[in-house]
Amino acid sequence: MSLVLIAEQILNGLQFGIMLFLMAAGLTLIFGVMGLINLAHGSLYMVGAFAAAAVAGATGSFLLALVAALAAAALAGAIVEMVVIRRLYDRDHLDQVLATFALILIFSEGTRWVFGSFPLFLDIPAYLAGPVTLPGGIQYPLYRIALIVCGLLIALGLALMITKTRIGIQIRAGENDREMIAALGVDISKLYTIIFALGAALAGLAGALVGAIQSVEVGMGEPVLILAFVVIVIGGIGSIKGALVGSILVGLTDTLGGVFLPQFFQLFMEVSTATNVGSSLASMAIYILMGAVLIWRPTGLFGNSQ
């Protein structure tokens, strides 16, 4: 097992974790501030990916594709919040789950109706194609490095927005006492729409960025949504820092476990058996991690313990 392989897989896990963060950050804001369980968040990830693939195919511009992904997902999120979600804030969580699950079906069938059932493909732009040489002689794709840097910059921007801006103050206040900030004159409906659209835009951007390294297809957001829920449970509901740390932990655990656990069991078993056992344990590893964190800190790593 070479050090180069370990370094490459750590970078893969970091890149996967950063993309999970873009999903989890919006989800934790929505759940932390609004108290809403939004199962349709993965559909907004899919909307961003399809919008990016369509615009890139029509214009050939990757940057325009990213702008289209942000705009389409934010617009879809704002419409969903105003038309459907706004009626669910005072309802039971089961009603929220059923309504947002229905939205998944609507988005899936609507996307299939517009784009068809066949996957689309989004090409990596030429200026980000090819490998880059890192210290130690490691050859790693430049596009994946760009994803990591982009995600970290977005995390920094979100942190500054939450801590340094007026809208960030309102978001933090709404998380703690929404009735009080409403009494102080803040338009709660407008604030909720902004938060939902922001979360949707982040999910759409993640879908567009990942769409360049995998196919864009109907239903692509649901597996990522499950991992995003794991992330916010580990990191703590409502915490951007928790979403970032939790995403990186989940990304590294999933990637390193999938690569190295089968190799570990090959020391004691036949190759086929070791692969099956290692792959099974690797798929369980993130949930074992989540259970361990909850035993240690039931509110998550950075959740409010009060």
C-alpha positions, 0 to 999 in steps of 0.5 A: 500500500503506497503513500501515493495511493493513500494521499490520492484517496484522502484527496478523493475523500476530501473532494467528496466531503466538500460536495456533501457540504454544499448539500448539507449546508443548505439542508442544515440551514433549512432544518435549523431555522425553519424546523422543516424536514425537506426530503426534496432537497436532493431534487434541487441538486438534480435540477441544478445538474440538469440545468447545467448540462442543458446550458453547457450543451447549448452554449459550450460554456461551463461558467454559464452552466454553473450560473444556470444551475444556481439560478434554476435551483434557487428559483425552483426552491423559492417557488416550492417554498412559497407554493408548498412549504409555506403551508407546512411550517405549523404542521406535524413532521409527518405531514412535512415528510409526506409533502416533500416526498410528493415533491420528489416524485413531481420533480423526478417525473417533470425532469424525465418529461423535459429531458427524457430518461437517458442521462446527460453528460457535462464535460470538464472545461479544457482549462480545468482538464488534465492532472496537476502535480502535487508535492511528493510527485502525486498526479491528481486531476485539476478539476477535483482540486478546483472542486475542493478549493471552490467548496472551501471558499463557499464555506468561508463565504457562508461563515462570514455571511452568518456571522458578519451580515444583517441577514446572517444575524436574522438567520441566527435569531430566527433559529433561536426565537422566530417569534421574537424577531417577527415581533421586531419587524423582520418579515419571516416569510421573506426570510424563510424564502431567502433561506430556502432559495439559498439552500436550494442554490447550494444544492444546485451548484453541487449537482452541477459541479459533480455532474462533470465527473458523473452522469446527470440522471433522474434520481441522482440526488436521493443517495446524496440526500441520505448522506447529507442527513447523516452529515447534519446529524454528525455535525449538529443541526443548524451549524455550518461549521458542523456541516463542514466537519461532518461532511469531511468526516463522512467523505473520508470515512466512505472513500477510505473505507471503500478502498482499504477495508477490502484490502485489509480483509484480503490478508485473512480471507480469499479475495472474493470473500474479502471484497464482499466483507470489506465492501459491506463494512465500508457501506456501514462505516458512515453509520457506525461513525454517526452512532459513535458521535451520537453516543458521545454527543447526542446533539452532534459535534457542534449542535446546541446542547441546551 
